[in-house]
Amino acid sequence: MKNQIRELRRALRVSQGELAARVGVTRQTIISLENEKYTASLALAYKIARFFGCRIEDVFDFAEIEEEFQNGTI
């Protein structure tokens, strides 16, 4: 799933390790999220959004899921 984590993290000058520690995951999880190889759970997405002071929709791009829903594939 596409997301803005890397951009938001860099704008705040926060390391991957620091973000990981603040939201309770490993640095590898943050790397996987930034590289779009892992989709965050709702709880993790919420924690990340709260860390950045954003809504979940401001961090994660739900366009692909919305398209599947509209096409009836979900």
Backbone as CSV, one residue per row, in Angstrom:
resi,resn,N_x,N_y,N_z,CA_x,CA_y,CA_z,C_x,C_y,C_z
1,MET,0.834,-1.168,0.000,0.000,0.000,0.000,0.886,1.242,0.000
2,LYS,0.558,2.157,-0.862,1.334,3.397,-0.924,1.096,4.206,0.343
3,ASN,2.147,4.921,0.748,2.035,5.735,1.954,3.025,6.892,1.903
4,GLN,2.872,7.785,2.859,3.707,8.982,2.956,4.658,8.920,4.155
5,ILE,4.890,7.737,4.678,5.684,7.621,5.904,7.080,8.202,5.728
6,ARG,7.772,7.818,4.678,9.145,8.299,4.475,9.174,9.823,4.405
7,GLU,8.259,10.406,3.644,8.229,11.850,3.473,7.921,12.557,4.792
8,LEU,6.936,12.053,5.512,6.585,12.661,6.796,7.720,12.517,7.798
9,ARG,8.332,11.345,7.815,9.437,11.089,8.748,10.613,12.006,8.469
10,ARG,10.946,12.146,7.201,12.068,13.019,6.831,11.770,14.478,7.126
11,ALA,10.525,14.892,6.919,10.147,16.281,7.196,10.336,16.613,8.673
12,LEU,10.107,15.633,9.534,10.290,15.833,10.975,11.693,15.482,11.444
13,ARG,12.528,14.998,10.512,13.896,14.586,10.822,13.922,13.507,11.907
14,VAL,13.084,12.497,11.690,12.983,11.363,12.602,13.573,10.152,11.894
15,SER,14.396,9.400,12.586,14.980,8.198,11.991,13.949,7.075,11.966
16,GLN,14.233,6.073,11.149,13.368,4.899,11.105,13.320,4.220,12.473
17,GLY,14.459,4.145,13.116,14.532,3.527,14.435,13.730,4.284,15.474
18,GLU,13.792,5.600,15.421,13.046,6.412,16.385,11.538,6.258,16.170
19,LEU,11.099,6.300,14.910,9.682,6.106,14.622,9.237,4.727,15.084
20,ALA,10.042,3.720,14.787,9.712,2.348,15.194,9.531,2.257,16.701
21,ALA,10.462,2.830,17.449,10.385,2.788,18.909,9.137,3.497,19.421
22,ARG,8.795,4.605,18.799,7.642,5.390,19.257,6.314,4.701,18.991
23,VAL,6.247,3.894,17.926,4.976,3.221,17.608,4.988,1.740,17.989
24,GLY,6.089,1.272,18.558,6.139,-0.082,19.109,6.365,-1.205,18.118
25,VAL,7.153,-0.924,17.075,7.507,-1.970,16.103,9.013,-1.951,15.889
26,THR,9.502,-2.845,15.046,10.931,-2.863,14.734,11.246,-1.889,13.603
27,ARG,12.504,-1.551,13.508,12.962,-0.709,12.401,12.671,-1.393,11.072
28,GLN,12.814,-2.710,11.023,12.545,-3.461,9.792,11.095,-3.301,9.353
29,THR,10.175,-3.208,10.296,8.768,-2.992,9.943,8.596,-1.642,9.263
30,ILE,9.252,-0.615,9.791,9.162,0.715,9.181,9.761,0.692,7.778
31,ILE,10.894,0.014,7.631,11.519,-0.110,6.307,10.555,-0.788,5.337
32,SER,9.933,-1.879,5.772,8.990,-2.610,4.915,7.784,-1.759,4.559
33,LEU,7.296,-0.976,5.499,6.184,-0.073,5.202,6.587,0.976,4.173
34,GLU,7.742,1.576,4.382,8.205,2.619,3.459,8.435,2.064,2.055
35,ASN,8.848,0.817,1.965,9.090,0.184,0.668,7.848,-0.501,0.101
36,GLU,6.713,-0.314,0.784,5.419,-0.853,0.352,5.418,-2.380,0.232
37,LYS,6.182,-3.034,1.104,6.229,-4.495,1.121,5.404,-5.057,2.260
38,TYR,4.838,-4.181,3.066,4.055,-4.581,4.228,2.917,-3.588,4.384
39,THR,1.735,-4.088,4.727,0.591,-3.220,4.983,0.348,-3.191,6.484
40,ALA,0.255,-2.012,7.025,0.067,-1.853,8.465,-1.317,-2.312,8.891
41,SER,-1.378,-2.863,10.088,-2.677,-3.161,10.695,-3.356,-1.830,10.988
42,LEU,-4.640,-1.878,11.250,-5.365,-0.657,11.577,-4.772,0.005,12.818
43,ALA,-4.437,-0.790,13.818,-3.862,-0.244,15.051,-2.525,0.444,14.782
44,LEU,-1.672,-0.180,13.981,-0.379,0.418,13.666,-0.554,1.666,12.810
45,ALA,-1.447,1.612,11.841,-1.708,2.785,11.002,-2.168,3.956,11.861
46,TYR,-3.015,3.672,12.838,-3.495,4.706,13.752,-2.339,5.304,14.550
47,LYS,-1.478,4.444,15.089,-0.331,4.930,15.870,0.584,5.806,15.030
48,ILE,0.846,5.385,13.801,1.719,6.159,12.915,1.085,7.510,12.598
49,ALA,-0.191,7.491,12.267,-0.884,8.745,11.958,-0.865,9.682,13.164
50,ARG,-1.137,9.152,14.338,-1.118,9.976,15.555,0.269,10.545,15.819
51,PHE,1.308,9.740,15.568,2.673,10.222,15.756,2.918,11.460,14.900
52,PHE,2.440,11.423,13.658,2.649,12.546,12.748,1.600,13.640,12.892
53,GLY,0.600,13.426,13.731,-0.447,14.424,13.910,-1.372,14.524,12.711
54,CYS,-1.576,13.380,12.029,-2.374,13.333,10.801,-3.520,12.350,10.954
55,ARG,-4.400,12.359,9.966,-5.415,11.321,9.844,-4.777,10.136,9.123
56,ILE,-5.313,8.953,9.317,-4.795,7.767,8.642,-4.781,7.994,7.124
57,GLU,-5.832,8.623,6.606,-5.939,8.867,5.164,-4.858,9.808,4.635
58,ASP,-4.263,10.607,5.532,-3.187,11.506,5.124,-1.847,10.777,5.023
59,VAL,-1.755,9.620,5.667,-0.515,8.837,5.667,-0.571,7.710,4.647
60,PHE,-1.727,7.043,4.568,-1.869,5.867,3.714,-2.823,6.158,2.557
61,ASP,-2.478,5.650,1.374,-3.290,5.843,0.166,-4.189,4.626,-0.032
62,PHE,-5.472,4.842,0.119,-6.440,3.762,0.009,-7.061,3.666,-1.380
63,ALA,-6.475,4.308,-2.378,-7.042,4.335,-3.723,-7.210,2.937,-4.310
64,GLU,-6.212,2.074,-4.136,-6.302,0.716,-4.686,-7.440,-0.071,-4.036
65,ILE,-7.575,0.070,-2.740,-8.644,-0.635,-2.034,-9.999,-0.072,-2.442
66,GLU,-10.086,1.222,-2.569,-11.337,1.857,-2.990,-11.737,1.385,-4.381
67,GLU,-10.766,1.262,-5.275,-11.037,0.786,-6.635,-11.567,-0.654,-6.603
68,GLU,-10.952,-1.502,-5.795,-11.423,-2.890,-5.665,-12.840,-2.921,-5.120
69,PHE,-13.130,-2.060,-4.164,-14.465,-2.009,-3.593,-15.485,-1.571,-4.644
70,GLN,-15.139,-0.545,-5.408,-16.058,-0.053,-6.438,-16.251,-1.054,-7.571
71,ASN,-15.230,-1.852,-7.853,-15.330,-2.867,-8.909,-16.010,-4.138,-8.423
72,GLY,-16.323,-4.196,-7.146,-16.993,-5.359,-6.601,-16.088,-6.543,-6.344
73,THR,-14.771,-6.333,-6.339,-13.853,-7.441,-6.099,-13.598,-7.650,-4.614
74,ILE,-14.143,-6.794,-3.790,-14.045,-6.972,-2.332,-15.411,-7.364,-1.831
